[in-house]
Amino acid sequence: MNTIDDFLLLLQDDLGLPVTRADVASGLDQVPGWDSVHLLSLLTVLERTTGRSLPLADALEAECLEDIYRLVVTA
């Protein structure tokens, strides 16, 4: 995953979330269809895709999808 667009495609294709670039900076409670199960599913998909372990504690502190994306690219 190299770009935020790749990240959005993963959210759309693997999790079935109808997210757009406009949703990236919105609070997670504003993301269409988002719930806590999606966070765990997303972390699983991201770890499988990147081959790296991502810290759950940091993901739980994320306020928006962009925070989660930054966690992935800096991990």
Secondary structure, DSSP 8 states (H G I E B T S, - for coil): --SHHHHHHHHHHHH-----GGGTTSBGGGSTT--HHHHHHHHHHHHHHHSS---HHHHHT--BHHHHHHHHHH-
